[in-house]
């Protein structure tokens, strides 16, 4: 399907720095627990992984936020840890504790024993979800595919779950860096295969979530995270079905590394709420689009507070006179405690208010 046959292509246009009529907006984790209809579907599926692995269910929850809000993109409903799961680590979820793995990767032998994945077959449930969603969207908005970054995936694989101090990962980084590089290399190849399979199945843009990149020291960020994302961007299909496939790189806590990120080859860079959009625009000088960066906690506020924060974000995004190259989003995922009425204020304010800058 050509972008020109998308009923709404402003998200793709903004990523490619083409003129837009208003600012495109979507929300990380827009299909999620804050929506009662999502909780209903998840209960029906039984658990989170069953929801991901059933294409009809994954399609339904992907579309739910689009029925409520005037969003400019849909994002595949899946998890960042599907790749390590396919590598045989045994992903499971403990109530209230988040994702865990039955196996951890901590030795040379563990890394050597990792299989090479063929995403199209080993993660066929993800590709089925992508093609089902793409068909159901019927050109309404573009579909974003995604993966975790090698560094972020490695932290989960080495720690065995989420972590606050990354003790085992950082121990490997400083005591056995060659081991960590071998693991990251293996993961980068797997992610390239995985994302290209998503593109072939119908994903029209790609986001790489480097959720824990901000835990690294400044030199180590480049050596152990950014360089592997750069490798992935270089290995992705640049076009599919005659359309360019834009790529977004998002490092949570990485706003200070924007100059280095420009080197990644990504079309757009995601920002969290700790970075000024006006400063970020000055740094990138039009060389990449930007995405972000409202504090998700703003959505706990009153409608007036949300509207004010959104207008300030847009004032920052357009402070330097650019007319495109910006996608409004949160600075991280929406949380489960948000009142479903509140994202509507965010989304409608983005569309209504930014028209004054783009007219």
Secondary structure, 3 states (H helix, E strand, C coil): CCHHHCCCCHHHHHHCCCCCCCCEECCCCCCCCCCHHHHHHHHHHCCHHHHHHCHHHHHHHHHHHHHHCCCCEEECCCCCCHHHHHHHHCEEEECCCEEEECCCCCCHHHHHCCCCCCHHHHCHHHHHHHHHHHHHHCCCCEEEEEEECHHHHHHHHHHCECCCCCHHHHHHHHHCHHHHHHHHHHHHHHHHHHHHHHHHHCCCEEEEEECCHHHCCHHHHHHHHHHHHHHHHHHCCCEECCEECEEEEEECCCHHHHHHHHHHCCCEEECCCCCCHHHHHHHHCCCCEEEEEECHHHHHCCHHHHHHHHHHHHHHHCCCCCCCCEEEEECCCCCCCCCCCHHHHHHHHHHHHHHHHHC
